[in-house]
Amino acid sequence: MTFRNPCRPLLLALTICGLTAISTGAADVPGAINQKVVAPNSSSPANVKPGPLDLKEALHLAWKANPSLQVSRLQALIAGEEVVRARSGFLPSMKSEVSQTIFDDQTKTKIPPGTIPGFSTTIIMPSTNRNFWSSKTYLDQTIFDFWGTPSRYQAAVLGKSASLLDTARTRDDLFLNVAKGYFSTLRAQKLEVVAQQEVVDLKAHLKIARDQYEFGVVTYNDVLQAEVSLADAEQRLIVARTDTIDIRSALNKLLALPVSAPTVLKDEKLETRPWGLEEATDVAVKQRSDLKAASERITQQEKVVTQTRAQFFPRIYGQAGLTYQQNDFLLHDTQWFGIFGLQWTLFSGLDTKAQVAQAKLKVNQFQEQHRDLDEQVRLDVQNAYLAVRETFDRIRTTEKAVTQAEENLRLNEERYKEAVGTATDVIDADTLLTRTRVNYWTAMYDHQMAKAELLWAMGAINNLLPEEKPQ
């Protein structure tokens, strides 16, 4: 009797459903692959936190994904591999050679008469095959090369250290550009609001001018003047909107975001403690990454001079290995060997002398660059310090001027409504208020950028993102 499995129809149905699901999902495979390729720390819009970005979040995005910083990190990794290469000079190298030799005739050995008792004639006998294979496998170890290998290793270590400092310098430059872009975007948005307010004020003035004209209080010239001023303000608003988009797009590029992304920023200020010029300069001389890197380059190049000068002297080495030669006339085909030797290039056509001279001149070159950079660091600190003081004074002045300009506009509008003032007075007052507001917001955000530049000049801008360390 044959028993039918009651689960067979269910299994068949599940199999069909599974195959259908697989075929249906095949169209989504490229999308799935693309999702896997995106790194967890990438700057794609899906990984950006919803809501407005603050400065710290903007710096974090740039630190993670900015291409210039990625290139600098790769350069530091390349310098690290150079250390590995230089360290290999302390270790033995193992080499192997295989060759086939073909002679026109066999190598023969000549034995003079009387050399062998009982043989009074010259004996000639072959000592090698005419066609034979040979091989050699051996270890080669440098014992002493007059500090050439140690100097190369030390130079590589210093080069890696300088590359890491270069990466820190690239990071600091990036953070400064992000901070400037951040506050420039906020400034552009404020100036756009100022332009919008000017349009609103002039529209209100145009309405008043038309009402006054309809009642016969003023001439049509006031209406025309208001319309022209409004058109000019609307043009400035268009320019302000375009400027906002352009500056925000530049910031998006620094953050590795889509250029056209409508990034929203939090309106915040840099909180820094007041610095004296002398104190800030001392901190900068100690902390600036580029100044440290310049010092490392000098020391590195001094090691290169020692490494290059070692070519004037011999290399003492040892070798040990095994040789093999296919030979029908020798008792042993293989043979172990050991060599203690000396290699010395006695004359290289003045090439080594020129290399040493080049290396010494590069030391002088790096020293001059270091001295110039030291002065540049001091100049950067002074310029940034003066910019902080200047913008602070501008804020105090323009803040009071905005209040005065608002009151001036209000009085001129009232005078115009009472027919004791002119349209020109109102438009001039509105223009003055707009210019005063522009000066105020410009000073406000210039002050924030000046503080960021002072931090950069001191080598302390990375403190804005303290948990991140240079790679």
Backbone torsions as a table, in degrees:
resi	resn	phi	psi	omega
1	MET	NA	136.3	-179.7
2	THR	-101.4	126.9	179.0
3	PHE	-97.6	130.6	178.8
4	ARG	-89.9	133.7	-178.8
5	ASN	-76.1	116.9	-178.8
6	PRO	-68.4	-18.3	-178.1
7	CYS	-85.4	-9.6	-175.1
8	ARG	-60.2	-46.3	178.4
9	PRO	-59.8	-36.6	-179.9
10	LEU	-66.7	-42.7	178.6
11	LEU	-63.4	-39.8	179.4
12	LEU	-63.2	-42.4	179.6
13	ALA	-64.0	-41.9	178.9
14	LEU	-63.3	-38.7	179.3
15	THR	-63.3	-44.2	179.3
16	ILE	-62.5	-42.6	178.9
17	CYS	-62.5	-40.6	179.9
18	GLY	-64.1	-44.0	178.5
19	LEU	-63.4	-37.8	178.2
20	THR	-63.6	-42.8	179.7
21	ALA	-63.7	-39.2	-179.8
22	ILE	-65.8	-44.9	179.9
23	SER	-65.9	-35.6	178.7
24	THR	-68.2	-40.0	-178.1
25	GLY	-76.1	-11.3	-177.8
26	ALA	-61.7	-33.0	-179.5
27	ALA	-68.0	-20.2	-178.1
28	ASP	-93.6	0.8	-175.4
29	VAL	-60.9	-47.2	179.4
30	PRO	-56.5	-40.8	178.1
31	GLY	-62.8	-41.6	179.5
32	ALA	-63.8	-39.9	179.7
33	ILE	-64.5	-43.5	-179.9
34	ASN	-60.6	-36.2	179.3
35	GLN	-66.7	-34.3	-179.5
36	LYS	-74.4	-30.0	-177.8
37	VAL	-68.5	-32.3	-178.4
38	VAL	-66.6	124.1	-178.7
39	ALA	-71.0	152.7	-179.8
40	PRO	-58.2	-29.7	-176.7
41	ASN	-99.2	14.3	-178.4
42	SER	-69.7	165.9	-175.1
43	SER	-101.8	24.8	177.6
44	SER	-65.1	153.3	-176.6
45	PRO	-56.4	-27.8	-179.4
46	ALA	-66.2	-24.6	-177.4
47	ASN	-96.6	-3.4	179.1
48	VAL	-83.6	132.7	-179.8
49	LYS	-61.4	133.4	176.7
50	PRO	-64.7	153.4	-179.6
51	GLY	97.5	174.1	-177.2
52	PRO	-66.9	146.9	177.5
53	LEU	-89.8	138.1	168.0
54	ASP	-95.4	175.4	-174.1
55	LEU	-63.5	-39.9	-179.0
56	LYS	-63.4	-41.5	178.2
57	GLU	-66.0	-37.6	177.8
58	ALA	-64.2	-43.0	177.6
59	LEU	-63.6	-37.5	179.8
60	HIS	-65.1	-42.0	177.8
61	LEU	-60.8	-45.9	-180.0
62	ALA	-64.7	-40.2	-179.3
63	TRP	-62.9	-33.2	-177.0
64	LYS	-81.1	-36.9	-164.8
65	ALA	-130.6	-0.5	-177.6
66	ASN	-65.3	128.9	-176.0
67	PRO	-61.3	-39.7	-179.0
68	SER	-61.7	-39.1	178.7
69	LEU	-70.8	-35.4	177.4
70	GLN	-63.3	-41.1	178.3
71	VAL	-62.3	-42.2	179.8
72	SER	-64.9	-38.1	177.2
73	ARG	-64.4	-40.2	178.3
74	LEU	-64.0	-36.4	177.6
75	GLN	-63.9	-37.5	176.5
76	ALA	-65.6	-37.5	177.0
77	LEU	-65.7	-38.7	177.2
78	ILE	-62.0	-42.1	178.0
79	ALA	-63.8	-34.0	177.0
80	GLY	-64.9	-36.9	177.1
81	GLU	-69.4	-27.9	176.0
82	GLU	-65.2	-32.5	175.4
83	VAL	-63.8	-42.0	178.5
84	VAL	-61.9	-42.9	179.4
85	ARG	-62.6	-44.3	-178.6
86	ALA	-66.1	-36.4	-179.9
87	ARG	-67.4	-25.0	-179.5
88	SER	-64.3	-19.3	178.1
89	GLY	-66.2	-19.3	177.4
90	PHE	-81.7	-14.2	-174.8
91	LEU	-103.6	154.6	178.1
92	PRO	-70.4	149.7	173.8
93	SER	-104.4	139.1	179.8
94	MET	-109.5	125.9	-176.7
95	LYS	-128.2	154.5	178.5
96	SER	-140.7	137.4	-179.4
97	GLU	-128.9	138.8	175.4
98	VAL	-134.0	133.6	-178.6
99	SER	-150.3	158.9	173.0
100	GLN	-119.1	131.0	-177.7
101	THR	-114.7	133.5	178.2
102	ILE	-126.8	117.3	177.3
103	PHE	-99.0	156.0	173.4
104	ASP	-71.9	-22.9	176.5
105	ASP	-153.3	156.8	-179.8
106	GLN	-63.9	146.1	171.2
107	THR	-73.0	128.7	-174.8
108	LYS	-117.8	153.7	178.0
109	THR	-108.4	133.3	-178.8
110	LYS	-107.3	123.7	179.6
111	ILE	-111.3	114.1	-177.0
112	PRO	-62.0	159.6	178.9
113	PRO	-62.5	141.5	177.5
114	GLY	83.7	-7.2	178.9
115	THR	-65.5	-39.9	177.3
116	ILE	-106.6	124.1	-178.4
117	PRO	-56.3	135.1	177.6
118	GLY	93.5	-7.3	178.6
119	PHE	-116.4	110.2	-177.7
120	SER	-95.9	-0.6	179.4
121	THR	-114.7	165.5	178.4
122	THR	-72.0	132.9	-179.5
123	ILE	-106.2	126.2	176.3
124	ILE	-117.9	124.2	-177.6
125	MET	-141.4	145.0	-180.0
126	PRO	-67.2	146.9	178.1
127	SER	-119.7	-13.0	177.3
128	THR	-140.5	163.3	171.1
129	ASN	-74.2	156.3	176.3
130	ARG	-73.7	-31.4	-179.8
131	ASN	-132.6	116.9	-175.7
132	PHE	-150.0	156.9	174.6
133	TRP	-98.6	147.3	176.1
134	SER	-144.7	156.2	178.5
135	SER	-147.5	159.4	179.5
136	LYS	-149.4	125.5	177.2
137	THR	-125.3	127.1	-174.0
138	TYR	-154.6	161.7	173.2
139	LEU	-104.5	136.8	178.5
140	ASP	-122.1	123.2	-177.8
141	GLN	-126.5	124.2	174.1
142	THR	-75.4	124.4	179.9
143	ILE	-90.8	-45.5	178.8
144	PHE	-158.4	129.7	179.5
145	ASP	-130.2	31.8	176.3
146	PHE	58.2	49.7	173.2
147	TRP	67.8	16.7	177.4
148	GLY	-67.5	-50.2	-179.1
149	THR	-67.9	-47.4	177.0
150	PRO	-58.7	-37.4	179.8
151	SER	-67.3	-38.0	177.8
152	ARG	-63.9	-40.8	179.4
153	TYR	-65.9	-45.2	179.7
154	GLN	-63.1	-39.3	177.8
155	ALA	-63.7	-38.7	179.3
156	ALA	-66.4	-40.2	178.1
157	VAL	-63.5	-43.7	178.2
158	LEU	-65.7	-35.8	177.4
159	GLY	-65.0	-38.2	176.9
160	LYS	-65.6	-42.8	178.2
161	SER	-61.1	-42.2	178.6
162	ALA	-65.6	-36.5	178.6
163	SER	-66.3	-38.3	176.4
164	LEU	-64.5	-38.3	177.2
165	LEU	-68.6	-34.6	175.0
166	ASP	-63.6	-38.3	177.0
167	THR	-64.4	-40.8	176.6
168	ALA	-63.1	-38.0	177.3
169	ARG	-64.4	-43.5	177.4
170	THR	-61.4	-40.3	177.3
171	ARG	-62.7	-43.9	-179.9
172	ASP	-63.1	-42.9	177.4
173	ASP	-61.6	-41.2	179.2
174	LEU	-63.8	-44.8	179.7
175	PHE	-61.7	-38.8	178.1
176	LEU	-64.1	-44.7	-179.7
177	ASN	-65.0	-37.0	177.7
178	VAL	-65.6	-45.3	179.4
179	ALA	-61.7	-43.2	178.1
180	LYS	-64.3	-43.4	178.2
181	GLY	-64.1	-37.2	179.3
182	TYR	-62.4	-51.5	-177.5
183	PHE	-75.3	-27.6	174.6
184	SER	-66.1	-38.4	177.6
185	THR	-65.0	-44.2	177.8
186	LEU	-62.6	-39.7	178.5
187	ARG	-63.6	-43.7	179.5
188	ALA	-62.2	-38.1	178.3
189	GLN	-65.9	-39.8	177.8
190	LYS	-65.7	-40.5	179.5
191	LEU	-67.2	-31.3	174.5
192	GLU	-65.5	-40.4	177.2
193	VAL	-63.7	-40.4	178.2
194	VAL	-61.1	-43.2	178.9
195	ALA	-63.9	-39.5	177.2
196	GLN	-62.8	-41.4	-179.8
197	GLN	-65.4	-36.2	177.4
198	GLU	-64.0	-41.4	177.9
199	VAL	-62.2	-43.7	179.1
200	VAL	-61.1	-44.9	-179.1
201	ASP	-63.3	-41.8	-178.0
202	LEU	-72.4	-31.7	174.4
203	LYS	-63.7	-41.1	177.3
204	ALA	-63.9	-41.2	178.5
205	HIS	-65.3	-39.2	178.3
206	LEU	-61.1	-40.6	179.0
207	LYS	-62.5	-42.9	179.2
208	ILE	-64.4	-41.9	-179.2
209	ALA	-62.6	-41.1	178.7
210	ARG	-65.0	-41.5	178.3
211	ASP	-62.1	-44.3	179.4
212	GLN	-62.4	-38.0	179.6
213	TYR	-67.4	-41.8	-179.9
214	GLU	-62.9	-31.8	178.5
215	PHE	-87.2	0.4	176.4
216	GLY	77.9	17.8	-178.6
217	VAL	-79.7	-38.7	-177.3
218	VAL	-125.3	169.8	177.8
219	THR	-87.3	169.1	-179.7
220	TYR	-68.2	-16.2	178.7
221	ASN	-60.8	-33.7	178.2
222	ASP	-64.9	-38.8	178.7
223	VAL	-65.4	-46.0	179.0
224	LEU	-61.2	-42.3	179.7
225	GLN	-61.9	-40.6	178.8
226	ALA	-67.6	-39.0	179.7
227	GLU	-66.2	-42.1	178.4
228	VAL	-64.4	-43.6	179.2
229	SER	-63.4	-38.2	177.9
230	LEU	-65.4	-43.4	178.8
231	ALA	-61.5	-39.8	178.5
232	ASP	-65.2	-39.2	178.8
233	ALA	-67.7	-39.3	178.2
234	GLU	-64.5	-35.0	176.0
235	GLN	-64.8	-42.9	177.8
236	ARG	-63.8	-33.5	177.3
237	LEU	-65.7	-40.5	177.5
238	ILE	-61.1	-44.4	179.0
239	VAL	-63.7	-40.6	-179.8
240	ALA	-63.8	-39.8	178.1
241	ARG	-65.1	-41.9	178.3
242	THR	-64.0	-41.5	177.9
243	ASP	-60.7	-40.4	179.2
244	THR	-61.3	-43.6	179.8
245	ILE	-64.8	-44.6	-178.2
246	ASP	-62.1	-46.8	-177.1
247	ILE	-68.3	-39.3	177.7
248	ARG	-65.8	-36.6	178.1
249	SER	-64.5	-40.3	177.3
250	ALA	-63.0	-38.9	176.8
251	LEU	-65.8	-41.6	178.2
252	ASN	-58.0	-39.5	178.8
253	LYS	-62.9	-41.1	178.0
254	LEU	-63.5	-34.3	-178.1
255	LEU	-86.0	1.4	-177.6
256	ALA	60.6	34.4	174.0
257	LEU	-100.8	162.1	173.7
258	PRO	-55.1	134.8	-173.4
259	VAL	-58.3	-36.3	-175.8
260	SER	-90.4	8.2	-178.1
261	ALA	-63.9	135.3	179.6
262	PRO	-80.7	64.3	-175.5
263	THR	-62.5	131.6	178.4
264	VAL	-107.2	132.6	-176.3
265	LEU	-115.5	146.3	173.2
266	LYS	-78.8	139.5	178.2
267	ASP	-84.5	102.4	-177.6
268	GLU	-134.9	171.2	-178.9
269	LYS	-123.6	151.8	174.3
270	LEU	-76.8	127.1	177.4
271	GLU	-101.5	105.4	179.2
272	THR	-130.1	152.5	178.5
273	ARG	-81.1	153.1	179.6
274	PRO	-68.0	138.8	180.0
275	TRP	-118.6	142.7	168.8
276	GLY	-84.7	154.5	-176.8
277	LEU	-62.0	-44.2	-178.2
278	GLU	-67.3	-41.0	179.1
279	GLU	-65.2	-43.2	-179.8
280	ALA	-63.9	-38.0	179.5
281	THR	-65.9	-42.6	178.7
282	ASP	-61.7	-41.8	178.6
283	VAL	-63.4	-42.6	-178.0
284	ALA	-62.5	-44.1	-179.3
285	VAL	-61.9	-30.4	-179.4
286	LYS	-86.3	-29.4	-169.6
287	GLN	-108.3	-19.9	-173.6
288	ARG	-61.3	124.9	-176.8
289	SER	-64.5	-38.7	-178.5
290	ASP	-67.2	-33.6	177.8
291	LEU	-69.8	-40.7	175.7
292	LYS	-63.3	-42.4	180.0
293	ALA	-63.1	-38.1	178.4
294	ALA	-63.2	-38.7	176.9
295	SER	-65.2	-41.2	178.7
296	GLU	-63.8	-37.3	179.9
297	ARG	-64.4	-37.1	178.3
298	ILE	-63.8	-49.3	-179.7
299	THR	-63.0	-39.4	178.3
300	GLN	-60.9	-44.4	-178.1
301	GLN	-68.2	-31.0	175.0
302	GLU	-63.5	-36.8	175.5
303	LYS	-67.5	-34.4	177.7
304	VAL	-65.1	-35.8	176.7
305	VAL	-60.7	-45.6	178.4
306	THR	-62.9	-41.5	179.7
307	GLN	-62.7	-42.7	-178.6
308	THR	-70.5	-39.3	-179.8
309	ARG	-64.3	-24.9	-179.6
310	ALA	-62.9	-18.1	179.4
311	GLN	-69.9	-14.8	175.8
312	PHE	-71.8	-19.6	-171.0
313	PHE	-111.2	163.9	-177.0
314	PRO	-75.5	161.9	173.2
315	ARG	-107.6	121.2	177.8
316	ILE	-96.3	129.1	-172.8
317	TYR	-143.0	168.0	174.1
318	GLY	-133.8	145.4	177.5
319	GLN	-132.6	147.8	175.5
320	ALA	-151.3	138.0	-179.3
321	GLY	-177.4	-160.4	-174.9
322	LEU	-134.2	133.0	176.6
323	THR	-114.0	152.0	176.3
324	TYR	-137.6	136.8	174.5
325	GLN	-142.0	126.6	178.2
326	GLN	-71.6	113.4	-173.3
327	ASN	-151.9	123.4	-179.7
328	ASP	-83.0	-4.5	-173.5
329	PHE	-112.5	-2.1	177.8
330	LEU	-104.4	153.3	-178.6
331	LEU	-72.7	-37.6	-177.8
332	HIS	-123.3	129.6	176.1
333	ASP	-78.8	-30.8	-177.3
334	THR	-111.1	154.3	-178.5
335	GLN	-156.7	129.7	173.3
336	TRP	-81.3	148.9	-178.7
337	PHE	-147.5	159.6	174.0
338	GLY	-141.1	137.8	-177.3
339	ILE	-131.8	133.8	169.7
340	PHE	-118.8	111.9	-169.9
341	GLY	-137.9	-176.9	-177.7
342	LEU	-142.1	129.5	176.1
343	GLN	-114.8	133.7	-175.9
344	TRP	-146.4	121.2	174.3
345	THR	-86.4	107.2	-173.9
346	LEU	-77.3	-31.4	179.0
347	PHE	-152.1	131.0	-178.0
348	SER	-124.5	24.8	179.3
349	GLY	68.2	33.2	-179.3
350	LEU	66.4	12.4	179.8
351	ASP	-66.8	-45.0	-179.1
352	THR	-64.2	-40.5	178.7
353	LYS	-61.4	-41.2	178.7
354	ALA	-66.5	-38.4	178.4
355	GLN	-62.2	-43.2	179.1
356	VAL	-64.4	-41.9	179.1
357	ALA	-62.8	-41.4	177.4
358	GLN	-60.7	-44.8	-178.6
359	ALA	-62.7	-40.0	179.0
360	LYS	-67.3	-40.4	178.6
361	LEU	-64.3	-35.1	177.3
362	LYS	-66.1	-34.3	174.9
363	VAL	-60.1	-47.2	178.3
364	ASN	-61.5	-38.5	179.5
365	GLN	-62.8	-46.3	179.8
366	PHE	-65.4	-35.0	178.4
367	GLN	-66.0	-41.0	177.4
368	GLU	-64.7	-41.2	177.9
369	GLN	-62.4	-38.5	179.4
370	HIS	-65.1	-43.3	179.3
371	ARG	-63.4	-42.7	178.9
372	ASP	-65.4	-40.1	180.0
373	LEU	-66.4	-36.3	178.0
374	ASP	-60.5	-42.9	177.6
375	GLU	-67.1	-37.2	179.9
376	GLN	-65.3	-38.3	177.7
377	VAL	-60.9	-45.4	179.2
378	ARG	-63.4	-37.9	178.4
379	LEU	-68.0	-40.2	177.7
380	ASP	-59.0	-44.4	-179.1
381	VAL	-64.6	-44.1	-178.7
382	GLN	-63.4	-44.9	-179.6
383	ASN	-61.9	-44.2	-179.1
384	ALA	-67.1	-39.7	179.6
385	TYR	-62.6	-45.5	179.6
386	LEU	-66.3	-34.8	178.5
387	ALA	-65.6	-37.4	177.4
388	VAL	-62.8	-46.1	179.6
389	ARG	-65.6	-42.3	-178.6
390	GLU	-62.3	-47.7	-177.9
391	THR	-67.8	-32.3	177.1
392	PHE	-63.7	-42.9	178.0
393	ASP	-66.6	-37.3	178.1
394	ARG	-63.0	-38.9	179.5
395	ILE	-61.8	-47.0	-179.7
396	ARG	-60.1	-40.1	-177.9
397	THR	-71.0	-48.6	-175.1
398	THR	-72.9	-27.7	179.0
399	GLU	-61.9	-42.9	178.0
400	LYS	-70.4	-35.7	-178.2
401	ALA	-66.6	-33.1	179.1
402	VAL	-62.4	-46.1	179.0
403	THR	-60.6	-42.0	179.6
404	GLN	-66.5	-40.3	-179.6
405	ALA	-67.1	-37.4	176.8
406	GLU	-63.3	-42.2	178.3
407	GLU	-66.8	-38.3	178.1
408	ASN	-61.6	-41.8	178.5
409	LEU	-64.8	-43.4	-178.9
410	ARG	-60.4	-43.9	-179.1
411	LEU	-64.7	-41.5	-179.9
412	ASN	-68.8	-34.4	175.5
413	GLU	-65.4	-41.8	178.6
414	GLU	-64.3	-41.1	178.6
415	ARG	-63.1	-39.2	-179.5
416	TYR	-66.7	-40.9	178.7
417	LYS	-62.4	-32.5	-179.4
418	GLU	-88.0	5.0	177.3
419	ALA	64.3	26.8	174.9
420	VAL	-110.9	-4.9	177.7
421	GLY	-120.9	167.6	-178.5
422	THR	-106.4	162.3	176.2
423	ALA	-63.7	-34.5	178.6
424	THR	-61.5	-38.5	178.3
425	ASP	-62.1	-41.8	-179.5
426	VAL	-66.4	-46.7	-178.3
427	ILE	-65.3	-41.4	177.6
428	ASP	-62.7	-39.7	179.3
429	ALA	-66.6	-38.5	178.4
430	ASP	-67.5	-41.5	177.2
431	THR	-62.4	-41.4	178.9
432	LEU	-63.8	-40.3	178.7
433	LEU	-64.4	-42.6	178.9
434	THR	-61.9	-45.5	179.9
435	ARG	-63.7	-37.3	179.5
436	THR	-67.5	-40.8	177.1
437	ARG	-64.2	-42.0	177.3
438	VAL	-60.0	-44.1	179.9
439	ASN	-63.1	-37.5	-178.7
440	TYR	-66.8	-50.7	-177.5
441	TRP	-68.9	-32.7	176.1
442	THR	-64.3	-44.7	178.1
443	ALA	-64.0	-38.8	-178.6
444	MET	-60.5	-48.5	-176.6
445	TYR	-83.9	-25.3	170.5
446	ASP	-62.6	-34.5	178.3
447	HIS	-64.8	-41.1	178.4
448	GLN	-65.8	-41.2	178.9
449	MET	-68.0	-34.3	178.0
450	ALA	-66.3	-38.4	177.4
451	LYS	-66.4	-38.6	176.6
452	ALA	-64.4	-39.0	179.8
453	GLU	-68.4	-34.1	176.4
454	LEU	-65.7	-42.4	176.2
455	LEU	-60.3	-42.8	178.6
456	TRP	-62.9	-45.3	-178.7
457	ALA	-61.9	-29.7	179.2
458	MET	-85.1	-6.8	-175.9
459	GLY	75.4	24.9	-175.4
460	ALA	-120.3	11.5	-176.7
461	ILE	-70.3	-21.3	177.1
462	ASN	-66.7	-14.1	176.6
463	ASN	-67.3	-14.8	175.1
464	LEU	-68.9	-19.7	176.6
465	LEU	-134.9	70.0	-166.4
466	PRO	-66.4	-26.0	-176.1
467	GLU	-76.7	-14.2	-179.9
468	GLU	-91.0	135.6	-178.8
469	LYS	-116.5	151.1	179.8
470	PRO	-64.1	143.4	179.9
471	GLN	-92.5	NA	NA
